[in-house]
Amino acid sequence: MESPRTIQNLKEVADFRVTPGERLFSASNQEIMAGWTTDIYFIKTREILRAMGLDGTEVTAEIFAGREGVLAGVPEVKTLLAGTGVEVWSLPEGEWFGEKEVVMRIHGPYDRFGIYETAILGILASSSGWATAARKCREAAGNKRVVCFGARHVHPAVAPVMERAAIVGGADGASCILGAKLAGQEPVGTLPHAVMLIVGDTVEVALAYQRTMPQGTPVIVLVDTFKDEAEEALRVARVLGKDLAAIRLDTPGERGGVTPALVKEVRARLDQAGYNHVEILVSGGLTPERIQLLSQAGADSFGVGSYISGAAPIDMTMDLKEVTGKPVAKRGRIPGITPSPRLQRIL
């Protein structure tokens, strides 16, 4: 793979023009690869090193994490650096790392990869934050299903990145079409309240769902739009019988949200009426703590949105640790390559 042309100097930056009213504000693949999302001081560094004839200096850089978490974003970094001629070692994606642990090492001429430092750190920081939040939900749910419903909480440009990272972290699936596809899965989801409100009756929507969806699609019906959740669940179950796979509870905060008591009641009423096969999917403001409580109450699966999408990035730092084979470090850091036996060569 040939390395793309990147920004060469400050004049190119000065001459660069964008028209905000004619585009989305997110960067395209080409813009990221060309370096337009980098911090300007890396372009200044490129100019200075080239002027001094030092741009080809062989260096080794290490990236370490500010806190523990689950590593995600490695394939994007690999794609970004492919064709630059540098060597890259990394922890495997999905691995848990500790605070200050080296998660990636890059070796090669500084000018080949220095311009990408901003993008590399951003990719790893955000993706690892989302993956770590998903792992916490996965652990709270045990062997029960967790699906990421977080795309609506972030900019659409990063929604697929976030939902793919959630799957890396342990989510069983994602609702964002592109995010799921990038993770090698098919997107999963039920129906919004909008269709219920337009049709005007939950049972009618349930029957239409059964008739319209492709064969083999699990019939999962939202039951909190018009009536008491337990009552609506029974109405739908009586009509669909064995064809009803699950009901979804997404009771809004204005009504107290989905509580353990509500889950227990719905579960009991379904069981008493002979619908033991109908599972309960819960969504809306879920956290690992709430997942544990609702699981104990009888919930079978969980749609998690803002807890994953709103996870803080995990700070990543890139330090030069060798220059022309000699150990170096800024004050406060230890010069030389850090022993990191878990790293694996990826480029």
BELTA-V152451 format. One record per residue. N is the residue number from 1. NEAR is the number of other C-alpha atoms within 12 Angstrom. Layout:
n = {N & N}
near = {NEAR & NEAR}
//
This chain:
n = {1 & 2 & 3 & 4 & 5 & 6 & 7 & 8 & 9 & 10 & 11 & 12 & 13 & 14 & 15 & 16 & 17 & 18 & 19 & 20 & 21 & 22 & 23 & 24 & 25 & 26 & 27 & 28 & 29 & 30 & 31 & 32 & 33 & 34 & 35 & 36 & 37 & 38 & 39 & 40 & 41 & 42 & 43 & 44 & 45 & 46 & 47 & 48 & 49 & 50 & 51 & 52 & 53 & 54 & 55 & 56 & 57 & 58 & 59 & 60 & 61 & 62 & 63 & 64 & 65 & 66 & 67 & 68 & 69 & 70 & 71 & 72 & 73 & 74 & 75 & 76 & 77 & 78 & 79 & 80 & 81 & 82 & 83 & 84 & 85 & 86 & 87 & 88 & 89 & 90 & 91 & 92 & 93 & 94 & 95 & 96 & 97 & 98 & 99 & 100 & 101 & 102 & 103 & 104 & 105 & 106 & 107 & 108 & 109 & 110 & 111 & 112 & 113 & 114 & 115 & 116 & 117 & 118 & 119 & 120 & 121 & 122 & 123 & 124 & 125 & 126 & 127 & 128 & 129 & 130 & 131 & 132 & 133 & 134 & 135 & 136 & 137 & 138 & 139 & 140 & 141 & 142 & 143 & 144 & 145 & 146 & 147 & 148 & 149 & 150 & 151 & 152 & 153 & 154 & 155 & 156 & 157 & 158 & 159 & 160 & 161 & 162 & 163 & 164 & 165 & 166 & 167 & 168 & 169 & 170 & 171 & 172 & 173 & 174 & 175 & 176 & 177 & 178 & 179 & 180 & 181 & 182 & 183 & 184 & 185 & 186 & 187 & 188 & 189 & 190 & 191 & 192 & 193 & 194 & 195 & 196 & 197 & 198 & 199 & 200 & 201 & 202 & 203 & 204 & 205 & 206 & 207 & 208 & 209 & 210 & 211 & 212 & 213 & 214 & 215 & 216 & 217 & 218 & 219 & 220 & 221 & 222 & 223 & 224 & 225 & 226 & 227 & 228 & 229 & 230 & 231 & 232 & 233 & 234 & 235 & 236 & 237 & 238 & 239 & 240 & 241 & 242 & 243 & 244 & 245 & 246 & 247 & 248 & 249 & 250 & 251 & 252 & 253 & 254 & 255 & 256 & 257 & 258 & 259 & 260 & 261 & 262 & 263 & 264 & 265 & 266 & 267 & 268 & 269 & 270 & 271 & 272 & 273 & 274 & 275 & 276 & 277 & 278 & 279 & 280 & 281 & 282 & 283 & 284 & 285 & 286 & 287 & 288 & 289 & 290 & 291 & 292 & 293 & 294 & 295 & 296 & 297 & 298 & 299 & 300 & 301 & 302 & 303 & 304 & 305 & 306 & 307 & 308 & 309 & 310 & 311 & 312 & 313 & 314 & 315 & 316 & 317 & 318 & 319 & 320 & 321 & 322 & 323 & 324 & 325 & 326 & 327 & 328 & 329 & 330 & 331 & 332 & 333 & 334 & 335 & 336 & 337 & 338 & 339 & 340 & 341 & 342 & 343 & 344 & 345 & 346 & 347}
near = {12 & 12 & 19 & 24 & 18 & 30 & 34 & 28 & 26 & 21 & 14 & 18 & 23 & 14 & 11 & 13 & 10 & 16 & 9 & 10 & 7 & 7 & 10 & 13 & 16 & 19 & 22 & 16 & 17 & 17 & 22 & 30 & 33 & 26 & 36 & 32 & 30 & 28 & 24 & 25 & 20 & 31 & 33 & 24 & 25 & 31 & 24 & 18 & 21 & 19 & 13 & 12 & 13 & 19 & 28 & 23 & 25 & 26 & 33 & 36 & 39 & 41 & 39 & 38 & 33 & 25 & 25 & 26 & 38 & 40 & 50 & 48 & 43 & 39 & 29 & 27 & 36 & 34 & 25 & 38 & 38 & 24 & 20 & 30 & 24 & 29 & 28 & 32 & 30 & 36 & 33 & 24 & 36 & 32 & 27 & 28 & 32 & 21 & 20 & 24 & 32 & 35 & 50 & 45 & 42 & 43 & 37 & 30 & 29 & 34 & 33 & 34 & 46 & 43 & 37 & 40 & 37 & 30 & 36 & 42 & 39 & 33 & 36 & 44 & 40 & 39 & 47 & 49 & 44 & 49 & 46 & 44 & 45 & 52 & 38 & 32 & 41 & 36 & 23 & 29 & 35 & 23 & 18 & 28 & 32 & 45 & 45 & 54 & 44 & 44 & 37 & 23 & 24 & 25 & 18 & 22 & 21 & 28 & 35 & 34 & 43 & 55 & 55 & 49 & 50 & 55 & 49 & 42 & 39 & 40 & 45 & 37 & 39 & 46 & 35 & 36 & 27 & 25 & 32 & 32 & 20 & 26 & 30 & 17 & 22 & 21 & 27 & 28 & 33 & 34 & 28 & 23 & 24 & 16 & 21 & 26 & 19 & 14 & 19 & 16 & 25 & 39 & 34 & 23 & 32 & 39 & 26 & 23 & 29 & 26 & 17 & 15 & 17 & 11 & 11 & 13 & 20 & 26 & 36 & 38 & 46 & 43 & 40 & 36 & 32 & 23 & 21 & 20 & 37 & 33 & 26 & 29 & 45 & 35 & 30 & 39 & 37 & 21 & 22 & 31 & 24 & 20 & 27 & 34 & 30 & 38 & 46 & 42 & 45 & 35 & 29 & 19 & 13 & 9 & 14 & 14 & 23 & 36 & 32 & 25 & 21 & 30 & 36 & 25 & 25 & 39 & 37 & 25 & 23 & 32 & 21 & 15 & 20 & 16 & 29 & 24 & 21 & 37 & 35 & 45 & 40 & 51 & 42 & 31 & 31 & 43 & 33 & 29 & 19 & 28 & 39 & 29 & 25 & 35 & 37 & 22 & 24 & 31 & 40 & 35 & 41 & 47 & 44 & 48 & 38 & 30 & 36 & 48 & 40 & 32 & 31 & 23 & 31 & 34 & 29 & 35 & 30 & 34 & 36 & 36 & 31 & 28 & 25 & 21 & 19 & 16 & 20 & 23 & 22 & 14 & 9 & 8 & 19 & 17 & 22 & 23 & 29 & 28 & 16 & 22 & 17 & 21 & 26 & 21 & 21 & 24 & 26}
//
